[in-house]
Structure formats: structure tokens, C-alpha cells
Amino acid sequence: MILSMTGFGRSEGVLEGKKITVDIKSLNSKSFDLNIKMPQRYKEKEFEIRKVLNDRIMRGKVDCYINLETTNTSGDTSINSELVKSYMSQLKAVAGDGPDFEYLKMAIRMPDATTAKNDEVDDSEWVLINQLVDQALTKFEEFRKTEGDILHEELKRNIHNIETYLSMVVPYEGIRLEAVKERYQNTLKEFGNIDETRFYQELAYYTEKLDISEEKVRLVQHLKYYTEVMKNENLNGKKLGFISQEIGREINTLGSKANHAEIQKLVVMMKDDLEKIKEQTLNVL
């Protein structure tokens, strides 16, 4: 089953005048790369939250934001007057004379200018945060699955295109070999006393060099294997990447052996679909 590395999930809740919002989003990455931002009051639980995110997200460049907004303005916050005055004095010293209210507006935004009463995080707040992280992750996983279904259909279409182009190569194979034989015969007519046995040995040699039967068989097998892994295995992004590399090798060999304009055109179209597969596979978990 295909899951996308791109995901997004949001949850929010309110507890005792505090509105807490959790946002989780990710993009593709070779490993798990987490950037987490949260209020200082929750820092002691950061390791636990990181572990939960790591266990459930597994891979991707992940941003997690936990925001806290105080909705209760009934006097739960006090101003550190002496500290604010100190900030104002220092600001005046740097900026020169100016209206006191402008310095006050700047000073009140400085660290520790205000203190929330009963600022300790109690058990009920931790419970809510854990619930919100879990809810955001659930929505995040649903987003990944939806994006994965879209990726699956696109990849399936690209694989089918390559299979179609490969089947279109067959009619040109016999024509190509006959053209090679005729070209060699016409060239040799310019010379006398041709050793016919040696001629056919050389023709067999070049015919073998141009034979693409093995490449076609291997390409069909790789395409089939890619489809099976995409459909039946979980967390298959890296494996699909390896298979797409093998598909590319066989297509490149077909191109080098083509020796026919129409086959070359089909090879170019295969490569176009293969590039789409490689690009999309980078986003598979």
C-alpha cells in the first residue's frame, strides 16, 4: 500500500482559559528530520512528544508546532513592574528621549515582563496535549493515505504506459534486423571474392549484439515487481526507488541497442514516464 510522505494534521482544544493548537506537517526526506516548536512551559515533555512523532511518522521532513493562547483575561497575569521599568530605562538610553508609552509597549513584550499565576502545568493539561498530538497525528495519517492513493494511481498509469511502449517495439525488431542484413550485403557487393561463411558469422555476431530479447524480459519482470511491491508491501518507498533504478538500466540498454528510429522514439517515451515514476517515488513513505 502506498503512503505519501507529504502530510498535514491539526487539532485544537481549550482547557481553563487556555487554547492549545497542534499542527503537524511533513515533506519528503531520506530520513526522519523533526523540527518541533512549543512554549517553554511544555519543554520538559519534548522528548516524549518527539518519540511519539518518530514512531508514527517514521520518515520525512517534519514540522510540529504546539501553540498556546490564553483566552482567560480575568487577572491570571501580573506585570513585573520593576523589570519593565528597567527595560524602559535601557531602551531610553539606547534610543534617546521619546514618549514613555512607546517604550512601555516595547518593554512589555520583553522576556519575563509578565508572569502568569499558577503557571505550573497540571496533569489535566498534559492529558489534553497528548490527546491533541494523537488527534493531529490521526488526521496527518489520513492525509498521507489520501495522497498515497493519488500517487498509486499516477504510478500505475506510468507503469502501464511503459508496458504499452514496450509492446510497440515488437513489430520493429524483425524489420530492424532485415535492414541490418541488407545493408551489410549491399556494402559487401562492392568487394569481390567474399567468404560467404565468414559473412554469415559476422552477421550472426552483429545480430546477437543488437538482440534485445533479454532486456525486454527483464524490463517486464521489473515492471511487474514494481506493481506487486506498490500494491502489497507497506513502507515501500525505498524499495520502489531501487526497482525504478533497475527499470532505468533496461530502458537505457534498449536505447543503446535500438538501431532503429521508431524504437528510439519509444525508448524516449519510456524514459519520460520513468522520470515521472522516479519523481513520484521520492514522495512514497
C-alpha positions, 0 to 999 in steps of 0.5 A, spaced: 500 500 500 502 506 498 503 512 503 505 519 501 510 522 505 507 529 504 502 530 510 498 535 514 494 534 521 491 539 526 487 539 532 485 544 537 482 544 544 481 549 550 482 547 557 481 553 563 482 559 559 487 556 555 487 554 547 492 549 545 493 548 537 497 542 534 499 542 527 503 537 524 506 537 517 511 533 513 515 533 506 519 528 503 526 526 506 531 520 506 530 520 513 526 522 519 528 530 520 523 533 526 523 540 527 518 541 533 516 548 536 512 549 543 512 554 549 517 553 554 512 551 559 511 544 555 519 543 554 520 538 559 515 533 555 519 534 548 522 528 548 516 524 549 512 528 544 518 527 539 518 519 540 511 519 539 512 523 532 518 518 530 514 512 531 508 514 527 511 518 522 517 514 521 520 518 515 520 525 512 521 532 513 517 534 519 514 540 522 510 540 529 508 546 532 504 546 539 501 553 540 498 556 546 493 562 547 490 564 553 483 566 552 482 567 560 483 575 561 480 575 568 487 577 572 491 570 571 497 575 569 501 580 573 506 585 570 513 585 573 513 592 574 520 593 576 523 589 570 519 593 565 521 599 568 528 597 567 527 595 560 524 602 559 530 605 562 535 601 557 531 602 551 531 610 553 538 610 553 539 606 547 534 610 543 534 617 546 528 621 549 521 619 546 514 618 549 514 613 555 508 609 552 512 607 546 517 604 550 512 601 555 509 597 549 516 595 547 518 593 554 512 589 555 513 584 550 520 583 553 522 576 556 519 575 563 515 582 563 509 578 565 508 572 569 502 568 569 499 565 576 499 558 577 503 557 571 505 550 573 502 545 568 497 540 571 496 533 569 489 535 566 493 539 561 498 534 559 492 529 558 489 534 553 496 535 549 497 528 548 490 527 546 491 533 541 498 530 538 494 523 537 488 527 534 493 531 529 497 525 528 490 521 526 488 526 521 496 527 518 495 519 517 489 520 513 492 525 509 498 521 507 493 515 505 489 520 501 495 522 497 498 515 497 492 513 493 493 519 488 500 517 487 498 509 486 494 511 481 499 516 477 504 510 478 500 505 475 498 509 469 506 510 468 507 503 469 502 501 464 504 506 459 511 503 459 508 496 458 504 499 452 511 502 449 514 496 450 509 492 446 510 497 440 517 495 439 515 488 437 513 489 430 520 493 429 525 488 431 524 483 425 524 489 420 530 492 424 534 486 423 532 485 415 535 492 414 541 490 418 542 484 413 541 488 407 545 493 408 551 489 410 550 485 403 549 491 399 556 494 402 559 487 401 557 487 393 562 492 392 568 487 394 569 481 390 571 474 392 567 474 399 567 468 404 560 467 404 561 463 411 565 468 414 559 473 412 554 469 415 558 469 422 559 476 422 552 477 421 550 472 426 555 476 431 552 483 429 545 480 430 546 477 437 549 484 439 543 488 437 538 482 440 534 485 445 530 479 447 533 479 454 532 486 456 525 486 454 524 480 459 527 483 464 524 490 463 517 486 464 519 482 470 521 489 473 515 492 471 511 487 474 515 487 481 514 494 481 506 493 481 506 487 486 511 491 491 506 498 490 500 494 491 502 489 497 508 491 501 507 497 506 513 502 507 515 501 500 518 507 498 525 505 498 524 499 495 520 502 489 526 507 488 531 501 487 526 497 482 525 504 478 533 504 478 533 497 475 527 499 470 532 505 468 538 500 466 533 496 461 530 502 458 537 505 457 540 498 454 534 498 449 536 505 447 543 503 446 541 497 442 535 500 438 538 501 431 532 503 429 528 510 429 521 508 431 524 504 437 528 510 439 522 514 439 519 509 444 525 508 448 524 516 449 517 515 451 519 510 456 524 514 459 519 520 460 514 516 464 520 513 468 522 520 470 515 521 472 515 514 476 522 516 479 519 523 481 513 520 484 517 515 488 521 520 492 514 522 495 512 514 497 513 513 505 
